[in-house]
């Protein structure tokens, strides 16, 4: 398989990409990471980009993600918001886990928000849903379905009680 070649090919599997925790807020349009590839103070940022950036890209398809290498003396992350403001996050001498935790608390969506969005996405646009709170209260309202047995009784050949007696 060609996608399983290279350094740490686990990063390209769907299970790994779905396991990402960081979903950025809707206001963030550009997420940039600047670091050097050498130096002790850049190790955490370099590992963060290697391990967590693919997950962030997968979970946030509408956000532009930029990495700037060897352009700055100290590593930082800058988030550009849709109203023109910027958020600057210093990641100098931090480990990859510390950076991720800090980003989860500052620019990430909360667990409650993610649960609400999942519920909304699951409930809407699915014509198979019926019951309280949906477009249809009963399955019999769908064209081609058998009407409610409380209103129109089923024909005897469709009822198991009569079908089993004739056999």
C-alpha positions in Angstrom: 0.0 0.0 0.0 1.6 3.3 -1.1 0.1 5.4 1.8 1.9 3.2 4.4 5.4 4.4 3.3 7.5 7.1 4.9 8.1 8.3 8.4 5.3 7.2 10.8 2.7 6.1 8.3 0.1 5.8 11.1 -0.5 9.5 10.6 -2.2 8.9 7.3 -4.7 6.4 8.6 -8.4 7.4 9.0 -8.5 6.1 12.6 -5.6 8.3 13.6 -7.0 11.4 11.8 -10.4 10.9 13.5 -8.8 10.7 16.9 -7.8 14.3 16.9 -9.1 16.4 19.8 -8.7 19.9 18.5 -11.6 21.4 16.5 -11.0 25.1 16.0 -13.7 27.7 16.7 -15.7 28.9 13.7 -14.1 32.4 13.9 -10.6 31.1 13.1 -9.8 31.3 9.3 -6.0 30.9 9.3 -3.9 28.9 11.7 -0.1 29.4 11.3 2.8 27.8 13.1 6.3 29.3 12.9 9.4 27.4 14.1 12.9 26.4 13.4 14.0 22.9 12.5 17.0 23.2 14.8 17.4 24.2 18.4 16.3 22.8 21.7 13.5 25.4 22.2 11.8 24.2 18.9 11.6 20.5 19.6 8.0 20.6 21.1 6.7 22.7 18.2 8.4 20.5 15.6 6.9 17.3 17.2 3.5 19.1 17.5 3.5 19.8 13.7 4.6 16.2 12.9 2.0 14.5 15.1 -1.0 16.8 15.6 -1.1 19.0 12.5 -2.5 16.3 10.2 -5.3 15.7 12.7 -6.0 19.5 12.9 -6.1 19.7 9.1 -8.6 16.8 8.9 -10.9 18.1 11.7 -10.9 21.7 10.3 -11.3 21.5 6.5 -12.4 25.2 6.2 -9.3 26.5 8.0 -6.1 27.4 6.1 -3.1 25.9 8.0 0.3 27.4 7.3 3.7 26.2 8.6 6.6 28.6 8.5 10.0 27.0 9.0 13.3 28.7 9.7 11.9 32.3 9.7 11.8 33.2 13.3 14.1 32.9 16.3 11.4 31.6 18.7 8.5 29.4 17.8 4.9 30.7 17.9 1.4 30.0 16.7 -0.7 32.8 15.2 -4.5 32.5 14.6 -6.2 34.9 12.3 -9.9 35.6 13.0 -12.6 36.4 10.5 -12.9 40.0 11.9 -9.2 40.8 11.3 -8.0 40.2 14.8 -5.0 37.9 15.6 -4.2 35.6 18.4 -0.5 35.1 19.2 0.4 32.0 21.2 4.0 31.6 22.5 5.1 27.9 22.3 8.8 28.4 23.2 10.2 25.4 25.2 6.8 23.7 25.5 6.2 20.0 24.8 3.7 18.9 22.1 1.2 17.8 24.7 1.4 21.2 26.5 0.9 23.0 23.2 -2.2 20.9 22.4 -3.7 21.4 25.8 -3.2 25.2 25.6 -4.8 25.3 22.1 -7.7 23.2 23.3 -8.5 25.7 26.1 -7.9 28.9 24.0 -8.9 28.3 20.4 -10.7 25.0 20.5 -14.4 24.3 20.7 -15.7 23.0 24.1 -17.0 19.4 24.5 -20.5 20.7 25.0 -20.4 22.7 21.7 -19.1 19.7 19.8 -21.8 17.4 21.2 -24.5 20.0 20.2 -23.1 20.2 16.7 -23.0 16.4 16.4 -26.6 16.2 17.5 -27.8 18.9 15.1 -25.9 17.3 12.2 -27.3 13.8 13.0 -30.9 14.9 13.3 -31.3 17.2 10.2 -31.4 16.2 6.6 -32.3 12.6 7.3 -35.7 11.7 5.8 -35.6 8.3 7.6 -36.1 10.0 11.0 -39.7 10.0 12.3 -41.3 10.5 15.7 -41.5 13.5 18.1 -39.5 16.5 16.9 -39.1 15.2 13.3 -40.8 16.1 10.0 -43.0 13.0 10.2 -44.7 11.8 13.3 -45.4 8.3 11.9 -43.9 6.0 9.3 -47.3 5.7 7.6 -46.9 9.3 6.3 -44.2 8.2 3.9 -45.5 7.5 0.4 -45.6 3.8 -0.3 -45.8 2.6 3.3 -48.6 0.6 4.9 -51.2 2.9 6.6 -51.5 2.9 10.4 -53.1 -0.3 11.7 -55.1 1.8 14.2 -56.8 3.6 11.3 -57.0 1.0 8.6 -56.7 -2.7 9.5 -54.2 -4.7 7.6 -55.4 -7.3 5.1 -55.6 -10.8 6.6 -52.9 -12.2 4.3 -50.4 -9.7 5.8 -51.1 -10.6 9.4 -49.1 -13.4 10.9 -52.0 -14.7 12.9 -54.1 -15.7 9.9 -51.1 -16.6 7.7 -49.9 -19.2 10.2 -53.4 -20.8 10.5 -53.7 -21.6 6.8 -50.3 -23.4 6.7 
